[in-house]
Amino acid sequence: MSFVACSTPLGTGGIAVVRMSGKSSISVLKKITKSKRVPKHSVAKKYTAYDSRGDSFDNIVVTTFFAPKSYTGEDLVEISCHGNPVIVSKILELCCLYGCRIADPGEFTKTAFLNGKMDISEAESVSDIIHAKSIDGVKLGAKNLSGGLSKKVKDVKTSVVSCLAAIEFNLDISEEELQPNLIKNSLDVLGDLVLKTKSAVKTFKSSSIFVSGASVVISGPPNAGKSTLFNTLVGTNRAIVTEIPGTTRDVVEKEILVNTIPINLKDTAGIRLSKDPVESAGIERSKEELNTADLVLCLEEKPKKPKKNYLYIYNKSDLGPPSGDFDISISAKKEKNIQKLINMVSSTLLDTNSTSDIQITTTRQLNLMKDVLLSLQKARVHLSTDFSLELVAEELSRAVSFLDMLTEKTTKDDVLNVVFSSFCVGK
């Protein structure tokens, strides 16, 4: 059965787009428009929309895509109507009356994946593009949607499969001793693959920040100037500032861009012992935010063992120099060194030390790349210590299976093709 949904946000607007996908999409369109003509592929045409009683209710522009040359790989109809929720509702109602059903969440992209129009990583990139909180996140999603991630992962997989083929050739086909330099060449390949995979894992932090944003929490004792710093970075008087300790009781947050990086900046209650139950509840929330923050702007002196995701800030340089050890000295009130702080925030958030071409953006991709890395490391250990080719082949096969979950599945024929193209098996 064909399915239908409104692809634009709900509400009033100039235009709304309703999409249908499936074998009956064209026939449903003809019933709504009372048109007998066969639409042309990828050509926009103006129609009149009629309700079930035959009364016209809107002028629409329709673009039709025939299978398999469509987003979903099926016949696909996109109806551009006036952005009145009443009109959208009527079109959806008519589509269902004439044989469609309402689409499940993500069903258009899921169908595209099932019909081989994209792999799973490209499908994930669609969500990245839709939900990215910065233009850099959108660009990253667009790059991966066009096959950027898949191509780089396939390059890694090709190297793994080649190494696996060489190992399996010696296990299953060779009647002689090990191929010359098999161990050395395989160790070289595995060493290079481990480095590439480690570098790819490191990209997750910065990539996910551009797509989903970072949580940055301002923390410190009461009257340290947390709310003043928050207001300065936000650019408005969002948080209440007074000289009374404990003024901030709840977490105040605002989404902003810091050097193109989307962050959710949070002002928290000053952490101290308090008998006030309301303030105590706010302090507990502050502690929870600290545990999940990507970066903490701490308005306290740096301890002997500073935490990795903390920037220690002396905030009242307008009143005198700091007496302890801090990462930076600023005055939020006088806006002194604020740009320097902003630069430190952005460089700290994006400090991955990675030059990888593989940019992973989801937790699923991250976990799979970690699994790949572990299997490659185990294969290298087996190859360099106990020379167990069976265990090496097993770990390499596991690495390939994890890479398959990022792109398309590797078959046994793929490995055999490498075997017979790489060796002179003239028997």
C-alpha positions as CSV (number, residue, x, y, z in Angstrom):
1,M,0.0,0.0,0.0
2,S,1.2,3.5,-0.8
3,F,1.9,5.8,2.1
4,V,1.6,9.6,2.5
5,A,2.7,12.4,4.8
6,C,3.2,16.1,5.0
7,S,7.0,16.7,4.6
8,T,7.0,20.3,5.8
9,P,6.5,21.6,9.4
10,L,2.9,21.8,10.7
11,G,1.4,25.3,10.8
12,T,0.5,28.1,8.5
13,G,2.9,29.1,5.7
14,G,3.2,30.0,2.1
15,I,3.7,26.4,0.9
16,A,3.3,22.9,2.3
17,V,4.5,19.7,0.6
18,V,2.7,16.4,0.8
19,R,4.5,13.3,-0.4
20,M,3.1,10.0,-1.6
21,S,5.2,6.9,-2.3
22,G,4.1,3.5,-3.7
23,K,2.5,1.8,-6.7
24,S,-0.9,3.5,-6.3
25,S,0.5,7.1,-5.9
26,I,-0.1,8.0,-9.6
27,S,-3.7,6.7,-9.5
28,V,-4.4,8.5,-6.3
29,L,-3.1,11.7,-7.8
30,K,-5.4,11.3,-10.8
31,K,-8.4,10.9,-8.5
32,I,-7.5,14.1,-6.6
33,T,-6.9,16.2,-9.7
34,K,-9.5,14.5,-12.0
35,S,-6.7,14.4,-14.6
36,K,-6.4,11.6,-17.2
37,R,-3.0,12.6,-18.5
38,V,0.1,10.7,-17.6
39,P,2.5,12.9,-15.7
40,K,6.1,13.2,-16.9
41,H,9.0,12.1,-14.8
42,S,10.6,14.9,-12.7
43,V,8.5,17.6,-14.3
44,A,6.4,20.0,-12.2
45,K,2.8,20.6,-13.4
46,K,0.0,22.8,-12.1
47,Y,-3.3,21.0,-11.2
48,T,-6.6,21.8,-9.5
49,A,-7.4,19.7,-6.4
50,Y,-10.9,18.4,-5.9
51,D,-12.6,17.0,-2.9
52,S,-14.7,13.8,-2.9
53,R,-17.8,15.7,-3.9
54,G,-16.0,17.2,-7.0
55,D,-15.6,20.7,-5.5
56,S,-12.2,22.4,-6.2
57,F,-10.4,23.6,-3.1
58,D,-6.8,24.5,-4.1
59,N,-4.4,25.0,-7.0
60,I,-1.4,22.7,-6.5
61,V,1.9,22.1,-8.2
62,V,2.8,18.4,-8.6
63,T,6.2,16.8,-9.3
64,T,6.1,13.1,-10.2
65,F,9.1,10.7,-10.0
66,F,8.8,7.2,-11.5
67,A,10.5,4.1,-10.0
68,P,13.3,3.5,-9.7
69,K,14.5,7.1,-10.3
70,S,13.0,8.6,-7.1
71,Y,14.1,9.2,-3.6
72,T,12.4,6.1,-2.3
73,G,13.0,3.9,-5.4
74,E,9.2,3.7,-5.8
75,D,6.7,5.9,-7.7
76,L,6.8,9.2,-5.8
77,V,4.5,12.2,-5.9
78,E,5.2,15.5,-4.3
79,I,2.2,17.9,-4.0
80,S,3.0,21.5,-3.3
81,C,-0.1,23.2,-1.9
82,H,-0.9,26.4,-0.1
83,G,0.4,26.2,3.5
84,N,-3.0,26.2,5.2
85,P,-3.3,23.2,7.7
86,V,-6.9,22.8,6.5
87,I,-5.8,22.2,2.9
88,V,-3.0,19.9,4.0
89,S,-5.4,17.9,6.1
90,K,-7.9,17.6,3.2
91,I,-5.2,16.3,0.8
92,L,-4.0,13.7,3.4
93,E,-7.7,12.7,3.9
94,L,-8.3,12.3,0.2
95,C,-5.0,10.3,-0.3
96,C,-6.1,7.9,2.5
97,L,-9.7,7.7,1.0
98,Y,-8.3,6.7,-2.4
99,G,-5.9,4.0,-1.1
100,C,-3.0,5.4,0.9
101,R,-2.1,5.2,4.5
102,I,-0.3,7.7,6.8
103,A,3.5,7.1,6.7
104,D,5.4,5.9,9.8
105,P,8.1,8.2,11.1
106,G,11.1,8.0,8.8
107,E,9.4,5.6,6.4
108,F,10.4,7.5,3.2
109,T,14.1,7.2,4.0
110,K,13.6,3.7,5.3
111,T,12.1,2.7,2.0
112,A,14.9,4.4,0.2
113,F,17.4,2.3,2.2
114,L,15.4,-1.0,1.7
115,N,15.3,-0.3,-2.1
116,G,19.0,0.2,-2.3
117,K,18.9,4.0,-2.9
118,M,21.2,4.6,0.0
119,D,23.1,2.7,2.6
120,I,22.5,3.0,6.3
121,S,25.1,5.6,6.9
122,E,23.7,7.8,4.1
123,A,20.2,7.3,5.7
124,E,21.6,8.6,9.0
125,S,23.0,11.6,7.2
126,V,19.4,12.6,6.3
127,S,18.6,13.0,10.0
128,D,21.9,14.9,10.5
129,I,21.0,17.4,7.8
130,I,17.4,17.9,9.2
131,H,18.5,18.3,12.8
132,A,22.0,19.9,12.5
133,K,22.3,23.0,14.7
134,S,25.1,24.6,12.6
135,I,25.8,25.2,8.9
136,D,29.0,23.1,9.4
137,G,26.8,20.2,10.7
138,V,24.6,20.6,7.6
139,K,27.6,20.5,5.3
140,L,28.9,17.4,7.1
141,G,25.5,15.7,6.7
142,A,25.3,16.6,3.1
143,K,28.8,15.2,2.5
144,N,28.0,11.9,4.1
145,L,24.6,11.8,2.3
146,S,26.4,12.0,-1.0
147,G,28.5,9.0,0.0
148,G,31.5,10.7,1.7
149,L,31.4,8.4,4.8
150,S,30.5,5.3,2.8
151,K,33.3,5.7,0.3
152,K,36.0,6.2,3.0
153,V,34.6,3.2,5.0
154,K,34.7,1.1,1.8
155,D,38.3,2.0,1.3
156,V,39.1,0.7,4.8
157,K,37.0,-2.4,4.2
158,T,38.8,-3.1,0.9
159,S,42.1,-3.1,2.8
160,V,40.7,-5.4,5.5
161,V,39.2,-7.8,2.9
162,S,42.5,-7.9,1.0
163,C,44.4,-8.8,4.2
164,L,41.8,-11.4,5.0
165,A,42.0,-12.8,1.5
166,A,45.8,-13.2,1.8
167,I,45.4,-15.0,5.1
168,E,42.6,-17.3,3.9
169,F,44.5,-18.1,0.7
170,N,47.3,-19.5,2.8
171,L,44.9,-21.4,5.0
172,D,42.7,-22.9,2.4
173,I,44.5,-22.9,-1.0
174,S,48.2,-22.8,-0.7
175,E,49.9,-26.1,-0.7
176,E,53.3,-24.7,0.0
177,E,54.7,-22.7,2.9
178,L,53.4,-19.3,3.8
179,Q,53.6,-16.8,1.0
180,P,56.8,-14.7,1.1
181,N,56.5,-11.7,3.4
182,L,52.9,-12.6,4.4
183,I,53.4,-11.8,8.1
184,K,55.4,-8.6,7.5
185,N,53.0,-7.3,4.8
186,S,49.9,-8.1,6.8
187,L,51.4,-6.4,9.9
188,D,52.1,-3.3,7.9
189,V,48.5,-3.3,6.6
190,L,47.0,-3.9,10.0
191,G,49.2,-1.2,11.5
192,D,48.0,1.4,9.0
193,L,44.4,0.3,9.5
194,V,44.6,0.6,13.2
195,L,45.9,4.2,12.9
196,K,43.1,5.1,10.4
197,T,40.4,3.6,12.6
198,K,41.7,5.3,15.8
199,S,41.8,8.6,13.9
200,A,38.2,8.0,12.7
201,V,37.0,7.3,16.3
202,K,38.5,10.7,17.4
203,T,36.4,12.6,14.9
204,F,33.1,11.7,16.7
205,K,33.5,14.4,19.3
206,S,33.8,17.4,16.9
207,S,31.4,15.9,14.3
208,S,28.7,15.2,16.7
209,I,29.1,18.7,18.2
210,F,28.5,20.4,14.9
211,V,25.4,18.3,14.3
212,S,23.9,18.0,17.8
213,G,25.6,20.9,19.7
214,A,27.7,20.8,22.9
215,S,26.6,21.3,26.5
216,V,28.7,24.0,28.2
217,V,28.1,24.6,31.9
218,I,29.2,27.6,33.9
219,S,30.0,26.5,37.4
220,G,31.5,27.9,40.6
221,P,30.8,29.2,44.1
222,P,28.1,31.8,44.8
223,N,28.9,35.4,43.7
224,A,31.7,34.2,41.4
225,G,30.1,36.0,38.5
226,K,28.5,33.0,36.8
227,S,25.3,34.8,35.7
228,T,27.3,37.9,34.6
229,L,29.5,35.7,32.4
230,F,26.4,33.9,31.1
231,N,24.7,37.1,30.1
232,T,27.9,38.4,28.5
233,L,28.3,35.3,26.3
234,V,24.6,35.2,25.4
235,G,24.4,38.9,24.7
236,T,21.3,39.6,26.8
237,N,20.4,39.9,30.4
238,R,18.9,36.4,30.5
239,A,20.0,35.5,34.0
240,I,19.3,37.6,37.1
241,V,22.4,39.1,38.6
242,T,22.5,40.4,42.2
243,E,25.0,40.6,45.0
244,I,22.9,38.2,47.1
245,P,24.5,34.7,47.3
246,G,22.2,31.9,45.9
247,T,20.3,34.2,43.5
248,T,20.4,31.5,40.7
249,R,18.2,28.6,41.9
250,D,17.5,26.7,38.7
251,V,19.5,26.0,35.5
252,V,19.2,28.8,33.0
253,E,20.1,27.8,29.5
254,K,20.4,29.3,26.0
255,E,21.5,27.9,22.6
256,I,24.1,30.1,21.0
257,L,26.9,29.9,18.4
258,V,30.5,30.2,19.5
259,N,32.8,30.5,16.5
260,T,30.2,28.6,14.4
261,I,29.9,25.9,17.1
262,P,26.4,25.3,18.4
263,I,26.4,25.1,22.2
264,N,23.8,25.0,24.9
265,L,25.2,27.4,27.5
266,K,23.9,26.7,31.0
267,D,24.1,29.0,34.1
268,T,23.9,26.9,37.3
269,A,23.3,27.5,41.0
270,G,26.5,28.2,43.1
271,I,27.5,25.0,44.8
272,R,27.7,25.3,48.6
273,L,26.0,23.9,51.7
274,S,22.6,25.3,52.0
275,K,19.6,24.8,54.4
276,D,17.2,26.3,51.9
277,P,15.4,23.4,50.3
278,V,14.8,25.3,47.0
279,E,18.5,26.3,46.7
280,S,19.6,22.8,47.6
281,A,17.4,21.4,44.8
282,G,19.1,23.8,42.4
283,I,22.5,22.8,43.6
284,E,21.7,19.1,43.0
285,R,20.6,20.0,39.4
286,S,23.9,21.9,39.0
287,K,25.8,18.7,39.9
288,E,23.8,16.7,37.4
289,E,24.6,19.1,34.6
290,L,28.3,19.0,35.5
291,N,28.3,15.2,35.1
292,T,26.9,15.4,31.5
293,A,28.6,18.5,30.3
294,D,31.0,18.5,27.3
295,L,32.8,21.4,28.8
296,V,32.7,23.2,32.2
297,L,33.6,26.8,32.6
298,C,34.7,26.7,36.2
299,L,35.1,30.0,38.0
300,E,37.5,28.5,40.6
301,E,41.2,28.0,41.0
302,K,42.7,25.1,39.2
303,P,43.2,22.1,41.5
304,K,46.3,19.9,41.6
305,K,44.5,17.4,39.4
306,P,42.5,19.4,36.9
307,K,39.7,17.7,35.1
308,K,40.1,17.3,31.3
309,N,36.8,18.9,30.3
310,Y,37.2,22.0,32.6
311,L,38.4,25.5,31.8
312,Y,39.4,27.3,35.0
313,I,38.5,31.0,34.8
314,Y,39.4,33.9,37.0
315,N,36.4,36.1,36.4
316,K,37.0,39.4,38.2
317,S,40.2,40.8,36.8
318,D,38.8,44.3,36.9
319,L,39.1,44.1,40.7
320,G,42.7,42.9,40.7
321,P,44.9,40.1,39.5
322,P,44.3,36.4,40.4
323,S,46.0,34.9,43.4
324,G,45.9,31.3,42.2
325,D,46.4,29.2,39.0
326,F,43.8,29.7,36.3
327,D,43.6,28.9,32.5
328,I,42.5,32.4,31.7
329,S,41.8,35.7,33.5
330,I,38.7,37.7,32.3
331,S,36.2,40.3,33.4
332,A,32.7,39.4,32.3
333,K,31.4,42.7,33.7
334,K,33.9,44.7,31.7
335,E,33.9,42.2,28.8
336,K,37.7,41.9,29.1
337,N,39.3,38.8,27.3
338,I,35.9,37.5,26.4
339,Q,36.9,36.8,22.8
340,K,40.0,35.0,24.0
341,L,37.7,32.9,26.2
342,I,35.4,32.1,23.3
343,N,38.4,31.0,21.2
344,M,39.5,28.7,24.1
345,V,36.1,27.2,24.3
346,S,35.9,26.4,20.6
347,S,39.4,25.0,20.4
348,T,38.9,22.9,23.6
349,L,35.6,21.4,22.2
350,L,37.1,20.6,18.8
351,D,40.5,19.3,20.1
352,T,40.4,15.8,18.6
353,N,44.0,15.6,17.2
354,S,42.5,13.8,14.2
355,T,43.1,14.3,10.5
356,S,40.9,11.4,9.4
357,D,38.8,11.7,6.3
358,I,36.2,9.5,8.0
359,Q,33.7,11.7,9.9
360,I,31.4,9.8,12.1
361,T,28.4,11.6,13.5
362,T,26.2,9.1,15.4
363,T,26.8,6.9,18.5
364,R,25.9,3.8,16.4
365,Q,28.7,4.6,14.0
366,L,31.1,5.4,16.9
367,N,30.4,2.0,18.6
368,L,30.9,0.1,15.3
369,M,34.2,1.8,14.6
370,K,35.4,1.0,18.1
371,D,34.4,-2.7,17.5
372,V,36.4,-2.5,14.2
373,L,39.4,-1.1,16.0
374,L,39.3,-3.8,18.7
375,S,39.1,-6.6,16.1
376,L,42.0,-5.1,14.1
377,Q,44.1,-4.8,17.3
378,K,43.4,-8.4,18.3
379,A,44.3,-9.6,14.7
380,R,47.6,-7.7,14.9
381,V,48.4,-9.2,18.3
382,H,47.7,-12.8,17.0
383,L,49.8,-12.2,13.9
384,S,52.8,-10.8,15.8
385,T,52.9,-13.2,18.8
386,D,51.4,-16.7,18.2
387,F,51.2,-16.5,14.4
388,S,47.7,-18.1,14.5
389,L,46.3,-17.4,11.1
390,E,42.9,-18.9,12.0
391,L,42.5,-16.4,14.8
392,V,43.7,-13.6,12.6
393,A,41.2,-14.5,9.9
394,E,38.4,-14.7,12.5
395,E,39.1,-11.2,13.9
396,L,39.4,-9.8,10.4
397,S,36.1,-11.3,9.5
398,R,34.6,-9.7,12.6
399,A,36.0,-6.3,11.5
400,V,34.4,-6.8,8.1
401,S,31.1,-7.6,9.6
402,F,31.2,-4.4,11.7
403,L,32.1,-2.3,8.6
404,D,29.2,-3.9,6.8
405,M,26.9,-2.4,9.3
406,L,28.2,1.0,8.2
407,T,27.9,0.4,4.5
408,E,26.7,-2.5,2.3
409,K,27.3,-6.2,3.1
410,T,30.4,-8.0,2.0
411,T,29.8,-11.5,0.6
412,K,32.1,-14.5,0.5
413,D,32.4,-13.9,-3.3
414,D,34.0,-10.5,-2.5
415,V,36.7,-12.2,-0.6
416,L,37.2,-14.9,-3.3
417,N,37.4,-12.3,-6.0
418,V,40.3,-10.6,-4.1
419,V,42.0,-14.0,-3.7
420,F,41.8,-15.0,-7.3
421,S,42.7,-11.5,-8.6
422,S,45.7,-11.1,-6.3
423,F,47.3,-14.5,-6.7
424,C,48.3,-16.7,-9.6
425,V,46.1,-19.7,-9.0
426,G,46.4,-21.3,-12.4
427,K,45.1,-24.7,-11.4
